[in-house]
Amino acid sequence: MFDVNIGLLLIMIIGGLAGLFSTLYLTFSLPAVIVWKIYRKITKGIPLMK
């Protein structure tokens, strides 16, 4: 059927998963940090840039 090199296929899968997980991490962590900083600003008066 398909003459696909198994090593190349494995590298493609690992690379795709690494990209997926890094994208998911950034998607959830950046809003979480922003919300956390706003929460600290409101409750404790800590500046946003500290």
Phi, psi and omega in degrees: 000260181266136178257074184253133177291124185294326178295317179294320178296320179295318178297320179295319180293315180296317178296320178295319179293321178297317178295320179295313182292323178292324177294316178297320179299312180294323181297323183266329186282322182297310176298325180296319179294319180296315179297319180298318180293322178293320177299315179295323179297317183287315187277322187243353179075018179284134180299150181296328184269013180250000000 
